[in-house]
């Protein structure tokens, strides 16, 4: 672990004169008292000495690889051809405060010891697989700022317990254990949820939306979705380069903790990792997936059904929060979010109507649609179920009658899926076939005669050629229905007694639905 010059000076609380190239912030492994004549000097070591000693080591060929932190002497008596415009040679940092050289060394040494002990303690905590809270407990004296860790559902996971949260928002999450609706509404209004989702670098924010101090935060993602958010409110130490650097060190160990958590297949995250691997077809063998499912406590075989939820304004919906609500209403299921969608694997797939009703409550106000797969009997078949659910969502959005509904069963769209796939891969092959010309001929006939022959024919075929049923639906006499059926048969030059002809006509009507707005 190397400690930067800016961090050292910030910890010392001392002002200094130095000449640094733009953006330069050298880092050091250790600190030593400079011994004159010692050679070669280590560029990873910060040398403590007087200004005179540092100047004596400076010559015209020096490239600035070594760094000296100097106690102030009478700088006006110092003159050297390498002195820069600000009066300090490159590689020499002169402390402005009155401080003895040995006192300066001791104070710098204490900085190295403090940070090194903190890092060692965090490494020990990770090796012992302590909870995430332990990392924050170890960090309280380092920062003095309030830090909170929230999961993707905006539930509080850990926080600096001995530091009072400075803002109302953090006070509420500590008191309740989660962000209440008023906070989520505030986040949505200012599109902070979208920001949390899309920004994964370390962010320093001074918008004062949730508190009167600068905020430093980072979002960690898993499987394309928010996993945890680490937030520091800078109520004691300002969000300068040194504090952000320390925050980055803490984040490194939080990331280590998360990777270990994912690797342990017995935990919640481990279970999600298994499902992601199965979806991505990267779970190895079926037997490997079975073993991992056992560790997670998931049934590998059973009667499953997959529900996939998508959102109208996905960037401004608290997806993970709705995921958690969904889980609370469906305890016999696994729910997770990925790629801006919510997944629910129901381990008891027989009561679909009840599942849809409770899901609608969990998704209230989210503006959602849900694709539902056919039932499947093994988690290994999850990729197929996903294709089915997504196909139901996609096809329903392209059909006029599908747009008004929230829940879409793949079984209702199977024929449409077949037609859509065929049209996408071989549309030219259907030219001049009954599949393409039948609808055009019937449409033109209805336009000229001001009739509904195509609608009557479709209902006739969909109702097993029961003219009485069609007459009831259309409010016509049965003989009138039969008259239009004969007209359609003559126009198309086909016999409706042929099952293959009837199938082609029904497929033609399904294809026509994609072009009807």
Backbone torsions as a table, in degrees:
resi	resn	phi	psi	omega
1	UNK	NA	126.4	175.9
2	UNK	-105.5	146.2	-178.9
3	UNK	-114.5	131.0	-175.1
4	UNK	-77.5	159.8	179.0
5	UNK	-62.5	-43.9	-179.3
6	UNK	-62.8	-36.4	178.5
7	UNK	-67.6	-42.3	179.3
8	UNK	-60.9	-48.4	-178.8
9	UNK	-64.8	-36.7	178.3
10	UNK	-65.7	-42.0	178.1
11	UNK	-66.1	-35.1	179.0
12	UNK	-72.5	-28.6	-176.2
13	UNK	71.4	29.2	-176.7
14	UNK	-113.7	142.5	173.3
15	UNK	-87.0	151.8	-176.2
16	UNK	-150.0	152.8	171.8
17	UNK	-99.2	135.2	-179.4
18	UNK	-157.6	161.2	173.7
19	UNK	-117.6	109.3	-179.9
20	UNK	-122.5	135.0	171.3
21	UNK	-59.1	155.2	-179.5
22	UNK	-53.4	126.4	177.3
23	UNK	81.7	-5.8	-178.1
24	UNK	-73.2	139.5	176.5
25	UNK	-154.1	79.0	-173.9
26	UNK	-58.8	149.9	-179.6
27	UNK	-120.8	150.5	-173.0
28	UNK	-133.4	146.5	176.9
29	UNK	-85.0	-28.8	-176.3
30	UNK	-159.1	176.3	178.3
31	UNK	-126.6	142.8	179.1
32	UNK	-142.0	153.3	168.9
33	UNK	-75.7	130.8	-177.7
34	UNK	-71.7	134.0	175.5
35	UNK	-113.1	118.5	-177.0
36	UNK	-58.0	137.1	177.8
37	UNK	87.4	-8.1	-179.4
38	UNK	-70.5	131.8	-177.1
39	UNK	-149.9	144.5	-6.0
40	UNK	-82.6	159.5	177.0
41	UNK	-86.3	147.8	-175.9
42	UNK	-95.0	120.8	-179.8
43	UNK	-67.2	-13.1	177.6
44	UNK	-89.4	2.5	-179.5
45	UNK	-112.9	136.0	172.9
46	UNK	-93.3	119.1	-176.4
47	UNK	-94.9	133.3	178.1
48	UNK	-101.6	127.6	-179.5
49	UNK	-163.3	-178.4	173.4
50	UNK	-83.0	163.9	178.8
51	UNK	-63.0	-36.6	179.7
52	UNK	-62.4	-43.2	-180.0
53	UNK	-65.2	-40.7	179.3
54	UNK	-65.3	-40.1	-179.4
55	UNK	-66.0	-36.1	-179.9
56	UNK	-65.9	-27.2	-179.8
57	UNK	-84.7	-9.0	-176.1
58	UNK	-91.0	128.9	175.4
59	UNK	-134.0	176.5	-173.6
60	UNK	-68.5	-19.8	-178.5
61	UNK	-92.5	-1.2	-176.4
62	UNK	-71.3	134.8	-177.4
63	UNK	-104.3	4.3	175.9
64	UNK	85.3	21.8	179.5
65	UNK	-73.6	-29.3	-178.5
66	UNK	-99.7	151.8	-175.9
67	UNK	-128.7	138.7	-177.6
68	UNK	-126.1	130.6	172.7
69	UNK	-105.8	117.6	-167.6
70	UNK	-115.6	139.6	169.0
71	UNK	-73.8	141.0	-173.1
72	UNK	-68.3	135.3	169.4
73	UNK	-118.8	-162.1	178.0
74	UNK	-79.5	91.1	-172.5
75	UNK	-65.2	-21.8	-179.3
76	UNK	-69.1	-19.7	178.5
77	UNK	-86.6	-4.1	-175.6
78	UNK	-95.2	126.2	177.5
79	UNK	-139.4	132.2	-177.5
80	UNK	-152.3	145.5	-177.1
81	UNK	-65.9	-16.1	177.8
82	UNK	-93.4	4.2	179.7
83	UNK	-64.8	131.3	-178.7
84	UNK	-87.9	-178.2	-175.9
85	UNK	-57.8	-33.8	-178.5
86	UNK	-86.7	6.6	174.2
87	UNK	88.0	5.5	-178.1
88	UNK	-125.4	131.6	-178.7
89	UNK	-71.1	152.6	177.2
90	UNK	-59.3	136.1	179.5
91	UNK	86.6	0.4	-179.9
92	UNK	-118.6	125.1	177.8
93	UNK	-113.2	123.8	-176.6
94	UNK	-110.6	119.4	178.6
95	UNK	-71.6	129.2	-178.4
96	UNK	-74.6	-32.8	-175.8
97	UNK	-71.3	154.4	175.7
98	UNK	-76.1	112.6	-178.6
99	UNK	-154.9	138.5	178.7
100	UNK	-74.3	157.5	-175.8
101	UNK	-63.4	-43.3	-177.7
102	UNK	-70.2	-36.8	175.9
103	UNK	-63.4	-40.0	177.7
104	UNK	-62.1	-45.0	179.2
105	UNK	-60.0	-45.7	-178.3
106	UNK	-61.8	-39.9	-178.8
107	UNK	-68.9	-40.6	177.1
108	UNK	-65.7	-40.4	179.3
109	UNK	-60.7	-40.3	179.8
110	UNK	-63.8	-34.6	176.3
111	UNK	-61.5	-46.5	179.3
112	UNK	-62.5	-42.4	-178.7
113	UNK	-64.9	-44.9	-178.4
114	UNK	-59.4	-48.8	-176.7
115	UNK	-72.3	-38.5	178.8
116	UNK	-63.6	-43.1	178.9
117	UNK	-63.6	-38.2	176.4
118	UNK	-61.1	-45.7	-179.1
119	UNK	-65.6	-44.0	178.8
120	UNK	-60.5	-41.5	179.5
121	UNK	-63.3	-40.5	178.0
122	UNK	-67.1	-39.2	176.9
123	UNK	-61.8	-41.0	179.0
124	UNK	-65.1	-40.3	179.1
125	UNK	-63.1	-41.8	178.6
126	UNK	-64.3	-43.5	-178.6
127	UNK	-64.8	-31.7	177.9
128	UNK	-83.3	-6.1	-179.0
129	UNK	58.4	44.0	174.4
130	UNK	-69.3	170.1	178.8
131	UNK	-72.3	162.3	179.4
132	UNK	-59.4	-30.3	179.1
133	UNK	-57.0	-34.7	-178.4
134	UNK	-60.4	-38.7	179.6
135	UNK	-63.3	-38.6	179.0
136	UNK	-72.6	-36.5	176.7
137	UNK	-59.3	-41.8	-179.6
138	UNK	-69.6	-19.2	-173.1
139	UNK	-97.4	-6.3	-174.5
140	UNK	-59.6	-46.6	-177.8
141	UNK	-73.5	-21.2	179.8
142	UNK	-72.4	-44.2	-173.9
143	UNK	-97.4	-49.0	-170.9
144	UNK	76.6	-6.9	177.7
145	UNK	-94.5	156.9	176.8
146	UNK	-77.7	132.4	179.2
147	UNK	-129.2	135.9	177.4
148	UNK	-131.6	144.4	174.6
149	UNK	-117.5	124.8	179.2
150	UNK	-118.3	147.5	175.3
151	UNK	-84.4	-177.7	-176.3
152	UNK	-65.8	-13.6	177.3
153	UNK	-95.0	7.6	-177.8
154	UNK	65.8	30.9	173.1
155	UNK	-95.6	139.0	-178.3
156	UNK	-70.3	126.9	179.5
157	UNK	-102.2	-41.7	-178.9
158	UNK	-159.6	156.7	175.7
159	UNK	-159.6	162.6	177.9
160	UNK	-73.5	101.2	-168.1
161	UNK	-71.7	-23.6	-178.0
162	UNK	-97.7	10.8	177.4
163	UNK	-122.0	122.2	-176.8
164	UNK	-69.5	129.6	176.8
165	UNK	-64.4	130.1	-172.3
166	UNK	-80.6	-27.2	-174.8
167	UNK	-105.9	159.3	-179.6
168	UNK	-60.3	-38.5	-176.5
169	UNK	-62.3	-47.5	-179.3
170	UNK	-72.3	-31.1	175.8
171	UNK	-62.8	-38.8	179.5
172	UNK	-69.1	-41.4	-177.8
173	UNK	-68.1	-32.8	176.4
174	UNK	-69.7	-39.1	-178.9
175	UNK	-70.7	-41.7	-174.6
176	UNK	-95.4	-26.4	-176.4
177	UNK	90.9	0.9	179.6
178	UNK	-162.2	163.8	175.9
179	UNK	-78.2	124.1	-179.8
180	UNK	-73.8	170.9	-177.3
181	UNK	-55.2	-37.0	-177.8
182	UNK	-65.4	-34.2	176.8
183	UNK	-70.4	-42.6	179.2
184	UNK	-63.0	-37.3	176.7
185	UNK	-64.0	-40.7	176.5
186	UNK	-61.1	-44.9	178.4
187	UNK	-61.0	-43.8	-178.8
188	UNK	-65.6	-42.3	-178.3
189	UNK	-58.1	-40.0	-178.2
190	UNK	-98.7	12.2	176.6
191	UNK	55.4	36.0	177.7
192	UNK	-73.0	-31.3	179.8
193	UNK	-61.8	-42.7	176.4
194	UNK	-60.4	-40.2	179.3
195	UNK	-64.8	-43.6	178.1
196	UNK	-58.6	-39.3	-175.5
197	UNK	-73.1	-40.2	-169.0
198	UNK	-93.4	-23.6	-177.7
199	UNK	-99.4	119.4	-178.6
200	UNK	-115.6	1.4	175.3
201	UNK	-85.7	175.9	177.2
202	UNK	-76.7	122.5	-175.9
203	UNK	-109.1	130.9	170.7
204	UNK	-106.8	114.0	-174.2
205	UNK	-113.8	135.3	177.1
206	UNK	-125.4	32.1	-176.5
207	UNK	-78.9	-11.5	178.3
208	UNK	57.7	29.9	-179.2
209	UNK	-72.4	-40.7	-174.4
210	UNK	-112.7	-10.3	177.7
211	UNK	-161.4	175.2	-177.6
212	UNK	-93.0	15.2	-177.8
213	UNK	-127.1	164.5	172.8
214	UNK	-65.5	152.2	179.5
215	UNK	-125.0	136.3	173.5
216	UNK	-116.1	130.6	-176.5
217	UNK	-148.7	163.5	174.1
218	UNK	-150.7	141.3	175.9
219	UNK	-105.2	129.2	172.0
220	UNK	-100.6	138.0	-176.8
221	UNK	-114.8	153.2	175.1
222	UNK	-141.1	123.7	178.2
223	UNK	60.6	33.6	178.1
224	UNK	82.3	2.5	-178.7
225	UNK	-124.9	160.0	175.9
226	UNK	-60.7	133.6	178.1
227	UNK	-108.3	-59.2	172.7
228	UNK	-142.3	156.8	176.7
229	UNK	-124.1	125.2	178.0
230	UNK	-104.7	123.5	-175.2
231	UNK	-126.8	130.5	174.6
232	UNK	-120.1	122.7	174.4
233	UNK	-93.9	120.3	-171.6
234	UNK	-85.6	68.5	-176.8
235	UNK	-84.1	-19.0	179.6
236	UNK	-114.8	-49.2	179.0
237	UNK	-110.6	130.3	-178.6
238	UNK	-65.8	158.4	-177.6
239	UNK	-82.4	62.6	177.7
240	UNK	-88.3	-178.1	-177.1
241	UNK	-58.7	-38.5	-177.4
242	UNK	-66.3	-44.5	-179.5
243	UNK	-66.4	-40.8	178.4
244	UNK	-64.7	-35.9	177.0
245	UNK	-63.8	-45.7	177.3
246	UNK	-62.4	-40.4	177.8
247	UNK	-60.4	-39.0	177.0
248	UNK	-62.1	-36.6	176.8
249	UNK	-64.6	-46.6	177.4
250	UNK	-58.2	-41.5	-179.3
251	UNK	-63.0	-34.4	177.9
252	UNK	-58.9	-41.9	-177.6
253	UNK	-79.2	-29.7	172.1
254	UNK	-64.2	-40.6	178.0
255	UNK	-63.9	-39.6	175.4
256	UNK	-59.4	-44.3	178.8
257	UNK	-59.2	-44.7	-178.1
258	UNK	-64.8	-39.7	179.0
259	UNK	-64.1	-40.2	177.1
260	UNK	-65.1	-38.8	-179.7
261	UNK	-63.8	-41.7	178.5
262	UNK	-65.3	-39.0	-178.4
263	UNK	-66.4	-26.7	179.7
264	UNK	-83.3	99.3	-172.6
265	UNK	-68.0	-6.4	179.1
266	UNK	-81.3	-11.1	-177.2
267	UNK	-93.6	174.2	179.2
268	UNK	-59.1	-45.2	179.8
269	UNK	-65.2	-37.8	176.8
270	UNK	-59.8	-39.4	177.6
271	UNK	-63.0	-43.6	177.2
272	UNK	-62.6	-39.5	178.8
273	UNK	-59.6	-40.7	177.3
274	UNK	-61.5	-46.3	-178.3
275	UNK	-64.7	-38.6	176.5
276	UNK	-61.9	-43.0	-179.6
277	UNK	-63.6	-40.4	178.2
278	UNK	-65.2	-44.1	178.8
279	UNK	-60.6	-39.5	-178.3
280	UNK	-84.6	-0.1	-178.6
281	UNK	58.3	38.7	179.8
282	UNK	-122.8	23.2	-176.4
283	UNK	-87.5	10.8	-177.1
284	UNK	78.1	-127.1	-178.7
285	UNK	-97.0	165.5	177.0
286	UNK	-61.7	-37.0	-179.2
287	UNK	-68.3	-37.9	176.8
288	UNK	-62.1	-42.5	178.9
289	UNK	-64.8	-36.7	178.5
290	UNK	-62.8	-43.0	-178.9
291	UNK	-65.3	-44.2	179.1
292	UNK	-63.6	-38.2	178.2
293	UNK	-62.4	-37.2	177.9
294	UNK	-62.6	-42.8	178.3
295	UNK	-63.4	-34.0	-178.8
296	UNK	-79.8	-14.4	-175.3
297	UNK	82.3	16.0	178.3
298	UNK	-92.0	138.9	171.0
299	UNK	-70.2	130.0	-179.7
300	UNK	-83.7	-29.2	178.1
301	UNK	-127.4	146.8	-177.7
302	UNK	167.2	-149.2	179.7
303	UNK	-120.1	95.7	-171.1
304	UNK	-109.5	160.3	170.8
305	UNK	-150.0	139.1	-177.9
306	UNK	-104.5	131.4	173.9
307	UNK	-113.2	127.3	178.1
308	UNK	-119.3	121.7	-177.4
309	UNK	-105.5	131.5	172.3
310	UNK	-119.2	163.5	-171.4
311	UNK	-128.2	146.1	-179.2
312	UNK	-66.5	-41.9	179.9
313	UNK	-122.4	67.8	-169.6
314	UNK	-60.8	-30.3	-177.2
315	UNK	-72.3	-16.0	-176.6
316	UNK	-121.2	25.5	177.4
317	UNK	-114.8	134.5	177.3
318	UNK	-76.3	77.2	-172.3
319	UNK	-56.8	-45.8	-175.6
320	UNK	-66.2	-32.3	178.1
321	UNK	-67.4	-42.6	176.8
322	UNK	-65.8	-32.6	176.2
323	UNK	-61.1	-43.7	179.7
324	UNK	-65.4	-42.0	177.5
325	UNK	-61.5	-38.5	178.7
326	UNK	-62.7	-42.4	179.1
327	UNK	-64.2	-40.2	-179.5
328	UNK	-64.1	-32.1	179.7
329	UNK	-86.6	-14.4	179.9
330	UNK	-130.4	73.3	-176.8
331	UNK	-62.9	-23.5	178.8
332	UNK	-93.7	44.3	-179.5
333	UNK	-149.0	170.3	171.2
334	UNK	-117.6	128.5	178.0
335	UNK	-123.4	144.6	176.8
336	UNK	-161.1	162.6	178.9
337	UNK	-114.8	146.8	-179.9
338	UNK	-163.8	139.3	176.9
339	UNK	50.8	42.8	175.4
340	UNK	64.9	20.0	174.7
341	UNK	-125.5	159.4	175.7
342	UNK	-110.5	133.6	-179.5
343	UNK	-111.5	139.6	171.4
344	UNK	-134.5	119.5	173.8
345	UNK	-99.2	110.7	-178.3
346	UNK	-89.7	121.2	-179.7
347	UNK	-83.5	-3.2	174.9
348	UNK	-130.6	85.3	-165.6
349	UNK	-85.5	1.7	-171.8
350	UNK	-76.4	-31.6	-176.1
351	UNK	-98.2	75.9	-174.7
352	UNK	-71.0	-41.9	-177.5
353	UNK	-59.8	-43.8	178.9
354	UNK	-64.9	-40.1	179.3
355	UNK	-63.3	-38.7	179.9
356	UNK	-67.7	-40.7	-179.0
357	UNK	-64.3	-45.9	-179.8
358	UNK	-70.5	-32.2	177.4
359	UNK	-66.0	-37.2	179.3
360	UNK	-63.0	-36.2	176.6
361	UNK	-66.8	-42.6	-179.2
362	UNK	-65.0	-29.7	-177.1
363	UNK	-97.8	11.8	-175.6
364	UNK	-53.7	130.3	177.3
365	UNK	80.4	2.1	-175.0
366	UNK	-92.1	-13.7	-177.4
367	UNK	62.4	71.8	-170.1
368	UNK	-122.8	164.6	165.7
369	UNK	-135.7	151.9	-175.1
370	UNK	-130.7	127.7	172.3
371	UNK	-98.8	134.6	-174.8
372	UNK	-120.7	125.9	-178.0
373	UNK	-78.2	169.8	165.7
374	UNK	-67.7	161.9	176.4
375	UNK	-68.4	149.1	176.9
376	UNK	-140.4	156.0	-169.3
377	UNK	-110.2	8.9	-179.4
378	UNK	-154.2	137.0	178.7
379	UNK	-58.7	-25.5	179.6
380	UNK	-61.7	-22.8	-180.0
381	UNK	-88.0	10.7	-177.7
382	UNK	-58.7	-39.9	178.6
383	UNK	-59.1	-37.6	178.5
384	UNK	-67.2	-43.5	178.4
385	UNK	-61.1	-38.5	178.6
386	UNK	-63.7	-44.5	178.2
387	UNK	-59.5	-39.4	179.5
388	UNK	-65.8	-47.5	-177.9
389	UNK	-64.2	-42.1	179.4
390	UNK	-68.1	-37.3	176.8
391	UNK	-62.6	-40.1	178.0
392	UNK	-62.1	-40.9	177.8
393	UNK	-65.2	-44.8	-177.0
394	UNK	-66.0	-47.9	-176.3
395	UNK	-67.7	-40.1	180.0
396	UNK	-61.3	-33.4	-179.8
397	UNK	-71.6	-17.3	-178.9
398	UNK	-98.1	-3.4	-178.7
399	UNK	-111.8	138.7	-176.5
400	UNK	-60.2	-45.6	-176.4
401	UNK	-75.1	-14.7	-178.6
402	UNK	-84.8	-18.4	-173.4
403	UNK	-72.4	-23.8	-175.2
404	UNK	-84.4	-14.2	-176.1
405	UNK	-96.2	156.8	177.1
406	UNK	-94.2	-37.7	-174.5
407	UNK	-109.9	134.2	-174.5
408	UNK	-133.2	117.7	-179.2
409	UNK	-88.9	131.7	179.3
410	UNK	-59.0	-35.1	-179.3
411	UNK	-60.3	-28.2	178.4
412	UNK	-76.3	-18.7	-174.5
413	UNK	-115.6	9.8	-176.2
414	UNK	-57.5	-48.6	-178.4
415	UNK	-64.7	-40.9	176.3
416	UNK	-59.6	-38.5	179.1
417	UNK	-62.7	-43.3	178.4
418	UNK	-62.1	-47.0	-179.1
419	UNK	-62.4	-45.8	-178.7
420	UNK	-61.2	-44.6	179.5
421	UNK	-63.4	-39.1	179.9
422	UNK	-66.4	-43.7	-178.9
423	UNK	-66.0	-32.9	-179.5
424	UNK	-71.4	-32.6	-173.2
425	UNK	-97.9	-26.2	-174.9
426	UNK	-146.6	45.6	-175.0
427	UNK	-61.4	-38.9	-178.5
428	UNK	-62.5	-27.3	-177.5
429	UNK	-70.7	-16.2	-176.9
430	UNK	-91.9	-2.2	179.1
431	UNK	-59.9	137.9	179.0
432	UNK	66.4	8.7	175.0
433	UNK	-91.3	167.0	178.6
434	UNK	-60.3	-28.3	-178.1
435	UNK	-63.0	-33.2	-177.5
436	UNK	-103.6	-37.6	-173.0
437	UNK	-83.4	-21.6	-175.5
438	UNK	-63.6	-46.4	-178.7
439	UNK	-65.0	-40.9	-179.9
440	UNK	-62.9	-43.9	180.0
441	UNK	-64.6	-44.8	-178.7
442	UNK	-67.2	-39.9	177.8
443	UNK	-61.2	-44.3	-179.6
444	UNK	-65.6	-40.2	179.0
445	UNK	-63.4	-45.5	179.6
446	UNK	-63.6	-34.8	179.7
447	UNK	-67.4	-41.5	-178.4
448	UNK	-73.0	-39.0	-174.2
449	UNK	-96.1	-4.2	-177.6
450	UNK	55.2	49.5	-178.4
451	UNK	-122.5	179.5	178.1
452	UNK	-125.2	43.9	-175.7
453	UNK	-61.6	-41.1	-178.7
454	UNK	-64.5	-42.9	178.8
455	UNK	-62.3	-43.4	179.7
456	UNK	-62.8	-43.9	179.8
457	UNK	-62.8	-43.2	-179.0
458	UNK	-62.7	-46.5	178.2
459	UNK	-62.3	-36.4	179.2
460	UNK	-61.7	-43.4	-179.7
461	UNK	-74.5	-37.7	-179.0
462	UNK	-72.5	-18.6	-179.7
463	UNK	-110.7	35.4	173.0
464	UNK	56.0	35.9	175.9
465	UNK	59.9	35.2	175.9
466	UNK	-94.5	101.0	-175.9
467	UNK	-63.6	-35.2	-179.4
468	UNK	-63.7	-40.3	178.5
469	UNK	-63.6	-44.5	179.3
470	UNK	-63.6	-40.4	179.6
471	UNK	-61.2	-38.4	179.1
472	UNK	-67.3	-41.1	-179.3
473	UNK	-67.6	-42.2	-175.0
474	UNK	-90.7	-4.3	-177.9
475	UNK	59.3	48.5	178.7
476	UNK	-124.3	165.3	171.5
477	UNK	-75.3	147.6	-178.4
478	UNK	-57.2	-40.4	-178.8
479	UNK	-65.3	-32.6	177.5
480	UNK	-65.0	-40.5	177.1
481	UNK	-60.5	-47.3	-178.6
482	UNK	-63.4	-33.3	177.7
483	UNK	-62.9	-46.7	-179.8
484	UNK	-66.8	-34.3	178.4
485	UNK	-64.3	-41.9	179.0
486	UNK	-65.9	-39.9	177.9
487	UNK	-60.3	-44.0	179.8
488	UNK	-64.2	-41.8	179.0
489	UNK	-61.8	-42.9	179.5
490	UNK	-67.8	-41.5	-178.9
491	UNK	-62.0	-42.1	-177.8
492	UNK	-86.2	-11.7	-179.1
493	UNK	58.5	49.5	179.0
494	UNK	-134.8	161.9	173.9
495	UNK	-107.2	124.6	179.9
496	UNK	-78.2	-0.6	173.6
497	UNK	-77.7	-13.6	-179.0
498	UNK	-87.7	120.2	-176.6
499	UNK	-64.0	-35.9	179.7
500	UNK	-64.6	-39.6	178.0
501	UNK	-64.6	-43.4	-180.0
502	UNK	-62.2	-40.7	179.1
503	UNK	-63.2	-44.0	-179.9
504	UNK	-62.9	-39.8	179.0
505	UNK	-65.8	-41.8	178.1
506	UNK	-63.7	-38.7	176.3
507	UNK	-65.2	-37.2	178.2
508	UNK	-62.9	-40.4	178.8
509	UNK	-66.9	-38.0	177.1
510	UNK	-63.3	-43.0	178.8
511	UNK	-63.5	-37.5	179.8
512	UNK	-64.5	-30.0	179.7
513	UNK	-60.2	-31.6	-179.8
514	UNK	-67.7	-23.0	-177.6
515	UNK	-99.2	2.3	-178.8
516	UNK	-98.9	114.9	-177.6
517	UNK	-83.7	NA	NA
